[in-house]
Amino acid sequence: MTTAEDIDELSQKAGRGRGRFSALADRLRAFGRAREGVAAIEFALILPVMLLIYLGMVVLTTGIAIDRKVSTMAYTLADLTARAQAVTNNDRDLMFSAARAILAPYATTNVTLVLSSVYFDNNGRATVSWSDANKAGAALTRGSTYVLPDYATSLAMPNSSLIIGQVTYPYAEGWVGVLTSLGFSIGGFQNGVLTMRETSYMRPRLVPRVARVINDSTIYQ
């Protein structure tokens, strides 16, 4: 037979059950309303994207800066030589040094500089009169035929000469390797290196042909 005490005990147990459920429901509602840590989670999600954008901008802006310097270097080589009547070994070294100084603050170790003079005969055929480079094997072969690119064919005037400044710079940005390893392809780069090339043409200002003085007995024109 159920007594009053039994009914009270059952009521208390039911109340405790409802209390536990209510407490659990309150905790769930509080969890749903909580905003602590949301900013940290969002930052963690967008951080990789921000880093990729940053690295891409570093590669791009540095590349643009170096490309402009490479163009200026080629122009400077040709311009300084076109102002001379003859170029000695000392003159050549000074011109190369001036060109390399333009590249600062970037490394100049791997830059290739080529300074040449070509002459156009009666038929407009160009041959290399002389050529110097700061690296072995980079200079043009003396007496070889030189072919102007399409955009410079108007410079091929019979019985005239041109001074040519050429610069080659291997732009190797370490972050390119990081981006490539992550599956991002950057146009123009091969094995993490973008080879920049620039050529500038100038006509001699003071003489028809700038002479290259190797020593007292060897002069090329």
C-alpha positions in Angstrom: 0.0 0.0 0.0 1.4 3.4 -1.0 1.8 5.7 1.8 2.1 9.5 1.9 5.8 9.1 2.6 6.2 7.1 -0.6 4.4 9.7 -2.6 6.6 12.4 -1.2 9.8 10.4 -2.0 8.6 9.9 -5.6 7.8 13.5 -6.0 11.3 14.5 -4.8 12.9 12.1 -7.2 10.9 13.5 -10.1 11.8 17.0 -9.1 15.5 16.1 -9.0 15.2 14.6 -12.5 13.5 17.7 -13.8 16.2 19.8 -12.1 19.0 17.9 -13.8 17.2 18.3 -17.2 16.6 21.9 -16.6 20.3 22.5 -15.7 21.4 20.7 -18.8 19.0 22.7 -20.9 20.4 25.9 -19.4 23.9 24.9 -20.1 23.0 24.1 -23.7 21.3 27.5 -24.1 24.3 29.3 -22.6 26.6 27.4 -25.0 24.5 28.5 -27.9 24.7 32.2 -26.7 28.4 32.1 -25.9 30.6 34.3 -28.2 33.9 33.9 -26.4 36.6 32.6 -28.7 34.6 33.3 -31.9 37.2 35.9 -33.0 40.0 33.4 -32.4 38.4 30.7 -34.5 37.6 33.2 -37.3 41.2 34.4 -37.2 42.5 30.8 -37.3 40.4 30.2 -40.4 41.5 33.3 -42.4 45.2 33.3 -41.3 46.3 30.9 -44.0 44.6 33.0 -46.7 46.1 36.2 -45.3 49.6 34.6 -45.3 49.2 33.5 -48.9 48.1 37.0 -50.0 51.0 38.5 -48.1 53.6 36.2 -49.6 52.1 36.7 -53.1 52.4 40.5 -52.6 56.1 40.1 -51.5 56.9 38.1 -54.6 55.1 40.5 -56.9 56.3 43.8 -55.5 59.9 42.6 -55.3 59.8 41.3 -58.8 58.4 44.5 -60.2 61.1 46.5 -58.4 63.9 44.3 -59.7 62.5 44.3 -63.2 62.6 48.1 -63.3 66.1 48.1 -62.1 67.1 45.5 -64.8 65.7 47.9 -67.5 67.6 50.8 -66.0 70.8 48.8 -65.9 70.6 47.8 -69.6 69.9 51.5 -70.5 72.8 52.7 -68.4 75.3 50.3 -70.0 74.4 51.3 -73.5 74.1 55.0 -72.7 77.4 55.4 -70.9 79.2 53.5 -73.7 77.5 55.5 -76.5 79.0 58.7 -74.9 82.5 57.5 -75.3 84.9 57.4 -78.3 86.7 54.4 -77.1 86.4 51.8 -74.3 89.4 50.5 -72.4 89.4 47.6 -69.9 89.2 50.1 -67.1 86.3 51.9 -68.7 84.4 48.6 -69.2 84.9 47.7 -65.5 83.6 51.1 -64.4 80.5 50.8 -66.6 79.8 47.3 -65.2 80.2 48.6 -61.7 77.9 51.5 -62.3 75.3 49.1 -63.7 75.5 46.8 -60.7 75.2 49.7 -58.3 71.7 50.3 -59.7 70.5 46.9 -58.6 71.1 47.8 -54.9 69.9 46.7 -52.4 69.3 43.4 -54.2 72.1 40.9 -54.8 74.3 41.3 -57.8 76.1 38.0 -57.7 74.2 36.2 -60.4 73.5 39.2 -62.7 75.0 38.9 -66.2 76.0 42.1 -68.0 76.9 42.1 -71.7 78.2 45.2 -73.6 78.6 45.0 -77.3 79.0 47.1 -80.5 77.6 45.9 -83.8 78.2 47.4 -87.3 75.7 47.5 -90.2 77.3 47.1 -93.7 76.0 48.5 -97.0 73.3 45.9 -97.0 72.2 46.5 -93.5 73.7 43.2 -92.3 74.9 43.5 -88.7 78.0 41.9 -87.3 79.5 42.0 -83.8 82.5 44.4 -83.7 83.3 43.6 -80.1 81.6 42.3 -77.0 82.4 42.1 -73.3 80.6 40.4 -70.4 81.1 40.2 -66.6 80.8 36.4 -66.8 82.8 33.9 -68.9 81.1 32.7 -72.0 78.3 35.3 -71.9 79.8 37.8 -74.5 78.8 37.7 -78.1 81.2 36.2 -80.6 83.2 38.8 -82.4 82.4 38.8 -86.2 79.2 36.8 -85.7 75.9 38.0 -87.3 73.6 39.9 -85.0 69.9 39.8 -85.6 67.8 42.7 -84.3 64.4 41.8 -82.8 61.3 42.9 -84.7 60.7 46.0 -82.6 64.2 47.3 -83.3 64.6 46.6 -87.1 64.2 50.3 -87.8 67.7 50.8 -86.3 69.4 48.8 -89.0 70.8 51.7 -91.0 73.6 50.8 -93.5 77.1 51.9 -92.6 76.2 52.7 -89.0 76.8 51.1 -85.6 74.9 50.4 -82.4 75.9 50.0 -78.8 74.0 47.2 -77.1 73.6 46.8 -73.4 72.1 43.5 -72.2 71.2 42.4 -68.7 70.0 39.0 -67.4 68.9 38.6 -63.9 67.6 35.3 -62.3 65.0 36.4 -59.8 64.9 33.6 -57.2 62.4 34.4 -54.5 62.4 31.8 -51.7 58.7 32.3 -51.1 57.9 31.1 -54.6 59.0 27.6 -53.5 56.6 27.8 -50.6 53.7 28.8 -52.7 54.5 26.2 -55.3 54.6 23.5 -52.7 51.2 24.5 -51.6 49.8 24.0 -55.1 49.9 27.6 -56.3 51.4 28.1 -59.8 53.2 31.4 -60.5 53.5 32.2 -64.2 57.0 32.6 -65.6 58.8 30.8 -62.8 60.7 27.6 -63.5 62.0 25.7 -60.5 61.5 28.8 -58.4 63.4 31.1 -60.7 62.2 33.9 -63.1 64.8 34.9 -65.6 64.5 38.6 -66.4 66.1 39.9 -69.5 66.5 43.4 -70.9 68.3 44.8 -74.0 68.9 48.5 -74.8 70.2 50.0 -78.0 72.0 53.3 -78.4 73.7 55.0 -81.3 77.2 56.4 -80.6 77.0 60.2 -79.9 80.6 61.3 -80.7 81.9 58.9 -83.3 80.5 56.7 -85.9 81.9 53.6 -84.2 83.0 53.3 -80.5 86.4 51.6 -80.4 87.3 48.8 -78.0 90.9 49.3 -76.8 92.2 45.9 -75.6 95.8 47.1 -75.4 98.1 49.4 -77.3 98.2 47.1 -80.3 94.7 45.7 -80.3 91.8 47.9 -81.1 88.4 46.7 -82.3 85.9 48.9 -84.1 
